[in-house]
Amino acid sequence: MQIASCYDLHEGVGVRTTLNIDDMALDGAMKAAPGKTKTAVINEALREYARRRRIRRLLKFRGRVRWEGDLGELRERKSSVR
């Protein structure tokens, strides 16, 4: 399947891009997200992919960075903002 999508991160104006997407993968994603459009499912998948990659990069620092602080204070501050 080919899908043309509109994105331009620099100007906020759409630019057409043709993508070759695995039909079975798209069908599975659509079944997992009933009621969503193909565009919404693909955008969500792209955001999730980027999020997981950022987390993976952060996990490389696990155990290598020393943190000094008061976790209780941070938790209190977070709950008071709500």
C-alpha positions as CSV (number, residue, x, y, z in Angstrom):
1,M,0.0,0.0,0.0
2,Q,1.2,3.5,-0.7
3,I,0.1,6.4,1.4
4,A,0.7,10.0,0.7
5,S,1.0,12.1,3.9
6,C,1.6,15.8,4.5
7,Y,4.3,17.0,6.8
8,D,6.7,19.9,6.9
9,L,8.4,20.4,10.3
10,H,10.0,23.7,9.3
11,E,7.1,25.8,7.9
12,G,4.0,24.0,9.3
13,V,2.8,23.6,5.7
14,G,2.1,20.1,4.3
15,V,4.5,18.4,2.0
16,R,3.4,15.2,0.2
17,T,5.4,12.0,0.9
18,T,4.7,8.6,-0.6
19,L,5.3,5.7,1.7
20,N,5.2,2.0,1.1
21,I,3.5,0.5,4.1
22,D,3.2,-3.2,4.9
23,D,-0.6,-4.0,4.4
24,M,-0.6,-6.6,7.2
25,A,1.1,-4.3,9.7
26,L,-1.3,-1.5,8.9
27,D,-4.3,-3.8,9.2
28,G,-3.1,-5.1,12.5
29,A,-2.6,-1.5,13.8
30,M,-6.0,-0.5,12.5
31,K,-7.6,-3.4,14.4
32,A,-5.8,-2.4,17.5
33,A,-7.1,1.1,17.3
34,P,-10.8,0.9,16.2
35,G,-12.4,4.1,15.1
36,K,-9.1,5.8,14.2
37,T,-8.2,6.9,10.7
38,K,-5.1,5.5,9.0
39,T,-3.4,8.9,9.3
40,A,-4.1,8.9,13.1
41,V,-2.8,5.4,13.6
42,I,0.4,6.1,11.6
43,N,1.0,9.4,13.4
44,E,0.5,7.6,16.8
45,A,2.9,4.9,15.7
46,L,5.5,7.4,14.7
47,R,5.3,9.3,17.9
48,E,5.5,6.1,19.9
49,Y,8.5,4.9,17.9
50,A,10.3,8.2,18.6
51,R,9.3,8.1,22.3
52,R,10.7,4.6,22.7
53,R,14.0,5.5,20.9
54,R,14.4,8.5,23.3
55,I,13.9,6.2,26.3
56,R,16.4,3.7,24.9
57,R,19.0,6.5,24.6
58,L,18.3,7.6,28.2
59,L,18.6,4.1,29.5
60,K,22.2,4.0,28.3
61,F,23.0,6.4,31.2
62,R,21.4,4.1,33.8
63,G,23.9,3.7,36.7
64,R,26.4,6.1,35.2
65,V,24.9,9.4,36.4
66,R,25.0,10.4,40.1
67,W,21.9,12.1,41.2
68,E,21.6,14.0,44.5
69,G,18.3,15.3,45.6
70,D,15.2,14.8,47.6
71,L,12.8,12.5,45.8
72,G,10.0,13.2,48.4
73,E,10.3,16.9,47.7
74,L,10.0,16.4,44.0
75,R,7.0,14.2,44.4
76,E,5.3,16.8,46.6
77,R,6.1,19.6,44.2
78,K,4.6,17.6,41.3
79,S,1.4,16.8,43.2
80,S,0.9,20.5,44.2
81,V,1.1,21.6,40.6
82,R,-2.0,19.6,39.6
